[in-house]
């Protein structure tokens, strides 16, 4: 058994923590749908460590990509490297609709305690104070993957009791026309495959009670207190299942992240390289 040597606080950045925590969510042999940015760092790290046989799908249209260097986006030509399929959106979203995606990585502007995510507007939909780029593939990917991991910034204005607009449904969703919240499983019926499984932020890792649909704190990142975490959340957090601190990155994970995954510094801070 290999002995793990963990980096100390101050020896890694929050981006490193997010990428490593996200990579640990991947299981070997899984089919993973990833977006631009941190998800790409996470999946390529997982391919080199804990999930060498996972199959990576990029939204722009490649399946089972094995890039030697980190693409700058899901549309980067490097995504085609060693890919089993390189076609377009139709083929990759077809995999979603067939129920073939085990894990998806997404982001969002707002999230509530049930995992409902907003990437559409702040305020009233018809007269918003801010309008975001919109849904993109967010609702499709979240609805049709067996589980979803969201990567977000921890802020009170983002973690809300109720999101202003549900772009991607969580574990308790609105049933129309009444607008009452009901379990996702009830709304989806035979199309139900799963739902949000984790939210990874710059402060903690959250998971969901699939029966109640409620978010709870799983681990808190080193250097962050319960009080700080609650101060940056717009609803009362459940700490009853908290396991303690999130495992920090190991020196080996950091080495692979900087030397093998992103040696060009596309997403990582160049001065962290050694």
C-alpha positions as CSV (number, residue, x, y, z in Angstrom):
1,X,0.0,0.0,0.0
2,X,1.4,3.4,-1.1
3,X,1.9,5.9,1.8
4,X,0.2,9.2,1.1
5,X,2.0,12.4,2.0
6,X,-0.4,15.3,2.2
7,X,0.6,18.9,1.3
8,X,0.3,21.4,4.1
9,X,-2.0,24.5,4.1
10,X,-0.2,27.2,2.1
11,X,1.5,24.6,-0.2
12,X,-1.5,24.4,-2.5
13,X,-4.0,26.8,-4.0
14,X,-7.8,26.6,-3.8
15,X,-7.8,25.6,-7.5
16,X,-5.6,22.7,-6.6
17,X,-8.0,21.7,-3.8
18,X,-11.0,21.9,-6.1
19,X,-9.4,19.9,-8.9
20,X,-8.2,17.2,-6.6
21,X,-11.5,16.9,-4.6
22,X,-13.4,16.7,-7.9
23,X,-11.0,14.1,-9.4
24,X,-11.7,11.9,-6.3
25,X,-15.4,11.7,-7.2
26,X,-14.6,9.7,-10.4
27,X,-14.8,5.9,-10.2
28,X,-12.9,3.7,-12.6
29,X,-14.8,2.6,-15.8
30,X,-17.4,5.4,-15.5
31,X,-18.6,7.5,-18.4
32,X,-18.0,11.1,-17.5
33,X,-19.4,14.3,-19.1
34,X,-17.2,17.3,-18.5
35,X,-17.3,21.0,-19.2
36,X,-14.5,23.6,-19.7
37,X,-12.2,24.6,-16.8
38,X,-12.0,22.7,-13.5
39,X,-13.9,19.6,-14.7
40,X,-11.2,19.1,-17.4
41,X,-8.4,19.4,-14.8
42,X,-10.3,17.0,-12.5
43,X,-11.0,14.3,-15.1
44,X,-7.5,14.3,-16.6
45,X,-6.1,14.0,-13.1
46,X,-8.5,11.1,-12.4
47,X,-7.4,9.4,-15.6
48,X,-3.8,9.4,-14.4
49,X,-4.6,8.3,-10.8
50,X,-7.8,6.7,-9.5
51,X,-9.8,6.2,-12.7
52,X,-7.5,5.2,-15.6
53,X,-10.3,3.5,-17.4
54,X,-13.0,6.2,-17.2
55,X,-14.5,7.4,-20.5
56,X,-14.4,11.1,-21.0
57,X,-17.1,13.0,-23.0
58,X,-16.7,16.6,-24.0
59,X,-19.9,18.6,-24.8
60,X,-18.5,19.8,-28.2
61,X,-18.6,16.3,-29.6
62,X,-15.8,13.9,-28.6
63,X,-16.1,10.6,-26.8
64,X,-13.3,8.8,-24.9
65,X,-10.7,11.6,-25.4
66,X,-7.2,10.9,-24.2
67,X,-5.4,14.2,-24.6
68,X,-1.7,14.3,-23.9
69,X,-2.0,17.9,-22.8
70,X,-4.9,19.9,-21.3
71,X,-7.3,21.4,-23.8
72,X,-8.1,25.1,-23.3
73,X,-11.9,24.4,-23.7
74,X,-14.2,21.6,-24.8
75,X,-13.9,22.9,-28.4
76,X,-10.1,22.7,-28.4
77,X,-8.8,20.4,-31.2
78,X,-6.7,18.6,-28.6
79,X,-10.0,17.1,-27.3
80,X,-9.9,14.9,-30.4
81,X,-6.7,13.2,-29.4
82,X,-7.1,9.4,-29.3
83,X,-10.9,9.9,-29.1
84,X,-13.2,7.0,-30.1
85,X,-15.7,9.4,-31.6
86,X,-15.2,13.0,-32.9
87,X,-18.4,14.3,-34.3
88,X,-20.7,16.8,-32.6
89,X,-23.4,17.7,-30.1
90,X,-25.9,15.2,-31.5
91,X,-23.8,12.2,-30.7
92,X,-22.8,13.2,-27.2
93,X,-26.2,14.3,-26.1
94,X,-27.6,11.1,-27.6
95,X,-25.4,9.2,-25.1
96,X,-27.1,11.3,-22.3
97,X,-30.6,10.5,-23.6
98,X,-29.8,6.8,-23.7
99,X,-28.8,6.9,-20.0
100,X,-25.1,6.2,-20.6
101,X,-23.6,9.0,-18.6
102,X,-22.6,8.0,-15.1
103,X,-21.2,11.3,-13.8
104,X,-21.5,14.9,-15.0
105,X,-19.6,18.0,-13.9
106,X,-21.4,21.3,-14.0
107,X,-21.3,24.8,-12.6
108,X,-23.9,27.4,-11.7
109,X,-24.6,31.0,-10.5
110,X,-26.9,30.0,-7.7
111,X,-27.9,26.8,-5.9
112,X,-30.4,26.1,-3.2
113,X,-30.5,23.5,-0.3
114,X,-32.2,21.0,-2.7
115,X,-29.6,21.2,-5.4
116,X,-31.7,23.3,-7.8
117,X,-29.3,25.4,-9.9
118,X,-29.8,28.8,-11.6
119,X,-27.7,29.9,-14.6
120,X,-30.5,32.1,-16.1
121,X,-31.4,35.3,-14.2
122,X,-31.2,37.1,-10.8
123,X,-34.5,38.5,-9.8
124,X,-37.8,38.2,-11.7
125,X,-37.5,36.4,-15.1
126,X,-39.3,39.1,-17.0
127,X,-37.5,42.0,-15.3
128,X,-34.2,40.6,-14.0
129,X,-31.5,42.6,-12.2
130,X,-29.0,40.4,-14.0
131,X,-29.2,38.0,-16.9
132,X,-26.7,35.2,-17.2
133,X,-25.7,33.4,-20.4
134,X,-28.5,30.9,-19.9
135,X,-28.9,27.1,-19.6
136,X,-26.7,25.8,-22.4
137,X,-26.6,22.0,-21.8
138,X,-26.9,22.4,-18.0
139,X,-30.5,21.1,-17.6
140,X,-30.1,18.3,-20.1
141,X,-26.8,17.1,-18.6
142,X,-28.0,17.3,-15.0
143,X,-31.4,15.7,-15.7
144,X,-30.1,12.8,-17.7
145,X,-26.8,11.8,-16.0
146,X,-26.9,9.3,-13.2
147,X,-25.3,11.7,-10.8
148,X,-24.0,15.3,-11.1
149,X,-21.2,17.1,-9.2
150,X,-21.4,20.9,-9.2
151,X,-18.3,23.0,-8.8
152,X,-19.1,26.5,-7.4
153,X,-17.8,29.5,-5.4
154,X,-19.1,29.6,-1.8
155,X,-21.0,32.8,-1.3
156,X,-24.2,33.7,0.5
157,X,-25.6,35.3,-2.6
158,X,-25.0,32.0,-4.5
159,X,-26.1,29.5,-1.8
160,X,-29.7,30.5,-1.3
161,X,-32.8,29.2,0.4
162,X,-34.6,29.4,-2.9
163,X,-32.9,30.1,-6.3
164,X,-34.4,32.9,-8.3
165,X,-34.9,30.6,-11.3
166,X,-34.6,26.8,-11.6
167,X,-32.5,26.2,-14.7
168,X,-31.4,22.7,-13.6
169,X,-33.6,20.7,-11.2
170,X,-32.3,19.3,-8.0
171,X,-33.9,16.7,-5.6
172,X,-37.1,18.7,-5.0
173,X,-38.5,20.4,-8.0
174,X,-41.6,22.4,-8.9
175,X,-44.6,20.6,-10.2
176,X,-46.7,22.6,-12.7
177,X,-49.1,24.3,-12.8
178,X,-49.3,24.4,-9.0
179,X,-45.6,25.3,-8.5
180,X,-45.3,23.1,-5.4
181,X,-42.1,21.4,-4.6
182,X,-42.2,17.6,-5.0
183,X,-39.5,14.9,-5.1
184,X,-37.5,14.7,-8.4
185,X,-38.2,10.9,-8.6
186,X,-42.0,11.6,-8.6
187,X,-41.7,14.1,-11.4
188,X,-39.4,12.1,-13.6
189,X,-41.1,8.8,-13.2
190,X,-39.5,6.0,-15.2
191,X,-37.0,8.5,-16.6
192,X,-35.5,9.0,-13.2
193,X,-31.8,8.0,-13.1
194,X,-30.4,10.0,-10.2
195,X,-29.5,13.6,-9.4
196,X,-27.0,15.9,-7.8
197,X,-24.6,13.9,-5.7
198,X,-22.1,16.6,-4.5
199,X,-21.3,20.3,-4.6
200,X,-17.6,21.1,-4.3
201,X,-16.7,24.7,-3.4
202,X,-13.7,26.7,-2.3
203,X,-14.7,26.0,1.3
204,X,-16.3,22.5,1.6
205,X,-17.7,19.4,0.0
206,X,-21.5,19.0,0.3
207,X,-23.7,15.9,-0.4
208,X,-27.4,15.3,-0.5
209,X,-29.8,13.1,1.5
210,X,-31.7,11.5,-1.4
211,X,-34.8,10.8,0.7
212,X,-35.3,14.4,1.9
213,X,-33.4,16.1,-0.9
214,X,-31.5,18.2,1.5
215,X,-27.9,19.3,1.2
216,X,-25.5,18.5,4.1
217,X,-21.9,19.2,4.8
218,X,-19.7,16.2,4.1
219,X,-16.2,17.7,4.7
220,X,-14.8,21.2,5.3
221,X,-11.6,22.3,3.6
222,X,-8.5,22.8,5.8
223,X,-8.3,26.3,7.3
224,X,-12.1,26.9,7.1
225,X,-14.3,26.9,10.2
226,X,-18.0,25.9,10.5
227,X,-18.7,29.5,11.3
228,X,-17.1,30.8,8.2
229,X,-18.9,28.2,6.1
230,X,-22.3,29.1,7.6
231,X,-21.6,32.9,7.1
232,X,-21.1,32.2,3.4
233,X,-24.4,30.3,3.0
234,X,-27.9,31.7,2.7
235,X,-29.6,28.8,4.5
236,X,-29.0,26.8,7.7
237,X,-26.4,24.1,7.0
238,X,-26.7,20.6,8.3
239,X,-23.4,19.7,10.0
240,X,-24.7,16.4,11.6
241,X,-22.9,14.2,9.0
242,X,-19.7,16.2,8.7
243,X,-16.7,13.8,8.6
244,X,-14.2,16.5,9.4
245,X,-11.7,18.1,7.1
246,X,-11.4,17.4,3.4
247,X,-8.3,15.5,2.6
248,X,-5.8,18.0,1.2
249,X,-4.0,17.2,-2.0
250,X,-1.1,14.8,-1.8
251,X,2.3,15.9,-3.1
252,X,1.9,13.2,-5.8
253,X,-1.5,14.6,-6.9
254,X,0.0,18.1,-7.1
255,X,3.0,16.8,-9.1
256,X,0.8,15.1,-11.7
257,X,-1.5,18.1,-11.8
258,X,1.3,20.5,-12.6
259,X,3.7,18.3,-14.5
260,X,1.4,16.0,-16.5
261,X,-2.1,17.6,-16.6
262,X,-1.5,21.3,-17.0
263,X,2.2,22.0,-17.5
264,X,1.4,25.0,-19.8
265,X,-0.5,26.7,-16.9
266,X,-3.8,27.0,-18.9
267,X,-5.9,26.9,-15.7
268,X,-3.3,26.6,-13.0
269,X,-1.2,29.4,-11.6
270,X,2.3,29.2,-13.2
271,X,4.2,30.1,-10.1
272,X,2.9,27.0,-8.4
273,X,5.1,24.8,-10.7
274,X,8.3,23.5,-9.3
